[in-house]
Amino acid sequence: MDFSRIAADSILAAAADAVVATDAEGIIRAWNPGAERIFGHAAGEAVGQSLDLIIPERLRARHWEGFHEVIRTGKSRYGAGDLLAVPGIRRDGQRISLEFTIVPFHDDGGRIAGMVAVMRDVTARFEETRRLKQQLAEAKGGGG
């Protein structure tokens, strides 16, 4: 029994977070049930597609610049374990707020073969924070 493989498969299947793996060209190669729930695309629709599937159009150029730099150099401008925050897009066109980490993985020759991202939908928290900030600004402005 390959306990590590069984454990990894179980985590991927049960994770509430989206786990998305891409090759070095940014083509989706793995898409877990959490990604289906968050983004609204079934695995069969997402696997084989570009990451553009979940990246808002206006952010794609900046995303690909960073993605290709990490693939080329093996280095990210973000530290290991840093939590990144970006907008994403669902199948129905709805924009969502995401927090995620990326993990490059290597082939047998040591070159980066692709990346895995673990993403969480934080839209509700983001909207609540924005609402509270707006209320605070209104309270400060109205107290004069």
Residue pairs with C-beta under 8 A, 6 or more apart in sequence:
12 19
12 30
12 32
13 32
13 33
14 33
15 32
15 33
15 34
15 118
16 34
16 37
16 120
17 34
17 38
17 118
17 119
17 120
18 31
18 32
18 34
18 35
18 37
18 38
18 39
18 117
18 118
18 119
18 120
18 121
19 30
19 32
19 34
19 35
19 116
19 117
19 118
19 119
20 28
20 30
20 31
20 32
20 35
20 46
20 51
20 54
20 116
20 117
20 119
21 28
21 29
21 30
21 105
21 114
21 115
21 116
21 117
22 28
22 29
22 51
22 114
22 115
22 116
22 117
23 29
23 113
23 114
24 71
24 112
24 113
24 114
26 50
26 51
26 64
26 67
27 48
27 49
27 50
27 51
28 46
28 47
28 48
28 49
28 50
28 51
28 53
29 47
29 114
30 47
30 116
31 41
31 43
31 46
31 47
32 43
33 43
35 41
35 43
35 46
35 119
36 42
36 43
36 46
38 88
38 90
38 96
38 98
38 119
38 121
39 46
39 53
39 54
39 88
39 89
39 90
39 91
40 90
40 91
40 92
41 53
41 54
41 91
45 91
46 53
51 63
51 67
52 60
54 88
54 89
54 90
55 63
55 88
55 89
56 87
56 88
56 89
56 95
59 86
59 87
66 76
66 77
67 115
69 75
70 76
70 102
70 104
70 112
70 115
71 104
71 112
71 115
74 104
74 112
76 102
76 104
78 84
78 102
81 101
82 101
83 99
83 100
83 101
84 99
84 100
84 101
84 102
85 97
85 98
85 99
85 122
86 97
86 98
86 100
87 95
87 96
87 97
87 98
88 95
88 96
88 97
88 98
88 119
89 95
89 96
90 96
96 121
96 123
97 121
97 122
97 123
97 125
97 126
97 127
98 119
98 120
98 121
98 122
99 119
99 120
99 122
100 117
100 118
100 119
100 120
101 117
101 118
102 115
102 116
102 117
103 115
103 116
103 117
103 118
104 112
104 114
104 115
105 112
105 113
105 114
105 115
105 116
106 112
106 113
107 113
